[in-house]
Amino acid sequence: MKADGKAIKYGNNVDTDVIIPARYLNTSDPQELAAHCMEDIDKDFHQKMHTGDLIVAQANFGCGSSREHAPMAIKATGVSCVIAKTFARIFYRNAINIGLPIIECAEAADGIEDGDRVTVDFDTGVITNVTKNETYQGQPFPEFLINIINSSGLLNTL
Amino acid sequence: MSDTKMTMTQKILAHAAGLEKAAPGQLIMAKLDLVMGNDITSPVAMNAFEKAGCKSVFDKDKIALIMDHFVPNKDIKAAQQAKQCREFAARFDITNFYDVGKMGIEHALIPEAGLCAPGECIIGADSHTCTYGAVGAFSTGVGSTDMCYGMTTGKLWFKVPSALKIELKGRLPKWSAAKDIILHLIGMIGVDGALYRSLEFCGDGVAALSMEDRLCICNMAIEAGAKNGIFPVDDICRKYIAERTDRKYTEFSADEDAAYDKHIIIELDKIKPTVSFPHLPSNTKTFDEIGDIKIDQCVIGSCTNGRIEDMRAAAEILSGRQVADGVRCIVIPATQKVYLQMINEGITQALVNAGCVVSTPTCGPCLGGYMGILAENERCVSTTNRNFVGRMGHTKSEVYLASPYVAAASAVTGRLSCPQDII
């Protein structure tokens, strides 16, 4: 499985309140949530974003609330992968559980700039910055999590 | 052997997984004593439950569904979500379903109702589920899919965390509060200072903290990125539990020479009233660093500071004084019991006379739901737990996190103030 798209870049501590503000949590419909994704941090997100693009951020992405609506909203916008230095732990679990590809890689978070074309090979964890002709090695998932990912989410392991 | 030494959290997780030991980084499958969800996160879990074709829950007595975020229903969509929870609870005869009239803010209600006890392993589809570490339980926030998995199987996978040891020494000065301790700690280590780790509190200072204090401190462990916060079990804790449940429980304590990633000592005598400035809980200042900050609103309540001691603290400042002109002071007791206790103790009357509005329990404004949304450029001093951009309303509004003492004092002066300014 591979991701291939343009990077949309953010900083540290992108919290779940800006990913999907609580005023929209009166629904859990992915498309309704997607329409408001990132609007409190980046009003132009939907103009910039094309299906398959990647979000690249610094440390502690997804901090704050446990709302699964946050990875659901990102996934429903068509984002193919989120790369960050680190993820807040509940967001990390939620993303894996619903099948939103995420990968931790400090070098990629530093090296990739807004608008760079990036590919991610999920089998090897290799991230390629096509624009800058650089590669970075992402943190591979433990086997236990690969099983969840390969089952397309936690509930399919039941 | 040194590698067999465990933290308190590691011991509880090992026990829940039926293992002799659990080491940091180990992936385990643990049995759950309670699975909790609210009116926002449960519908997502229930949709997943239906989609996965699940037919039954693992134990109707070990699931808690608490309507608290947007109830009494704030709008039609919120009403639909609460209705979905109500119907699910009826279908599976869920024992601990708390609807309007019985509900309270989940993290105040669960300890109050005796639904968490020492040594238990608890998950909740709400990030502040880490609150119940105050009673010596392992308790952590998860998402809705994890809630569904837990509700169906009674188990969940965890990565065993390492820990930071937070040693509390001495006792708090008058007008400093438990909230100031946790804000101070988050200011020191940052919003990801405990990422993926436990915050294990210990030291002689613990004995001087009430259960309400410990619940407030553990509540905000997540704001340092922690997986859980946890306090040792002592007589104060045992008494609190005995008054609420006769369920049998097991006490665990950290090995004396357990390994910690870091050992931090906090001298409680030196803790001053502390405020987290916008837009991160770690952006803390004490009043010697705070200038003249005019405010428009105060919120006193939430899962962090909506307990009876918090209401008493607010009344201690506001009784016989007046909320400043131009300031809205919104007080929200966290549970029905606190609400009634406020009436019985004369707190409600004192606060209403002071010019506050007193609401029934709800998470409401804390997450920008309703009951106190901020307009552009408005400022609120709040006893809640997060001050991210747009958290309580307009993206250009500001939230300042503080203790009930500071919030109440600020309501009186109309600007960020510590109690010493007016007493």
Contacts between the chains, C-beta under 8 A, distances in Angstrom:
chain1	res1	chain2	res2	distance
A	13	B	191	5.7
A	13	B	192	7.3
A	13	B	280	6.5
A	15	B	386	7.7
A	15	B	388	4.5
A	15	B	389	8.0
A	17	B	367	7.5
A	17	B	368	7.6
A	17	B	386	6.9
A	17	B	388	4.4
A	17	B	389	7.1
A	17	B	390	6.0
A	17	B	391	5.2
A	18	B	388	6.6
A	18	B	389	5.7
A	18	B	390	6.6
A	21	B	368	6.6
A	21	B	390	5.6
A	22	B	40	8.0
A	22	B	367	4.0
A	22	B	368	5.0
A	22	B	369	5.8
A	22	B	391	7.9
A	23	B	368	5.6
A	23	B	369	7.1
A	25	B	40	4.9
A	25	B	69	7.5
A	25	B	70	7.8
A	25	B	367	7.9
A	25	B	369	7.8
A	26	B	70	6.3
A	26	B	74	7.3
A	26	B	75	6.0
A	26	B	77	3.6
A	26	B	78	4.5
A	26	B	81	6.5
A	27	B	77	5.4
A	28	B	43	5.6
A	28	B	44	4.7
A	28	B	47	6.5
A	28	B	81	7.8
A	40	B	389	5.7
A	40	B	390	4.2
A	40	B	395	5.0
A	41	B	389	6.8
A	59	B	192	5.8
A	60	B	191	6.3
A	60	B	192	4.0
A	60	B	195	6.6
A	60	B	225	6.4
A	63	B	191	6.0
A	63	B	192	7.0
A	63	B	225	6.6
A	64	B	127	6.7
A	64	B	222	8.0
A	64	B	386	6.1
A	64	B	388	6.3
A	65	B	126	7.7
A	65	B	127	5.1
A	65	B	367	7.2
A	65	B	386	7.9
A	66	B	41	6.7
A	66	B	125	6.0
A	66	B	126	5.5
A	66	B	127	4.1
A	66	B	129	7.7
A	66	B	141	4.4
A	66	B	142	6.3
A	66	B	143	5.5
A	67	B	40	7.0
A	67	B	41	6.8
A	67	B	143	7.6
A	68	B	41	7.0
A	68	B	44	5.4
A	68	B	125	7.8
A	68	B	143	3.9
A	68	B	144	4.3
A	68	B	145	6.3
A	69	B	44	7.0
A	71	B	143	7.9
A	72	B	44	7.7
A	86	B	192	6.6
A	86	B	195	6.1
A	88	B	192	7.4
A	88	B	195	7.1
A	88	B	225	6.2
A	89	B	195	6.7
A	89	B	196	5.3
A	89	B	225	7.2
A	89	B	227	5.8
A	90	B	127	5.9
A	90	B	141	5.4
A	90	B	142	6.3
A	90	B	143	6.2
A	90	B	222	8.0
A	93	B	142	6.3
A	93	B	143	6.1
A	93	B	146	6.2
A	94	B	142	7.9
A	94	B	143	3.6
A	94	B	144	7.9
A	94	B	145	6.8
A	94	B	146	7.7
A	97	B	143	6.2
A	97	B	145	3.9
A	97	B	146	6.2
A	97	B	149	8.0
A	98	B	143	7.9
A	98	B	145	6.0
A	142	B	27	6.5
A	144	B	27	4.8
A	144	B	157	7.0
A	153	B	145	6.8
A	154	B	145	5.3
A	154	B	146	7.0
A	154	B	149	5.5
A	155	B	48	5.8
A	155	B	51	7.4
A	155	B	52	4.2
A	155	B	145	6.3
A	155	B	148	6.4
A	155	B	149	6.5
A	156	B	52	7.6
A	158	B	52	6.1
A	158	B	54	7.4
A	158	B	149	7.0
A	158	B	152	6.6
A	158	B	153	7.0
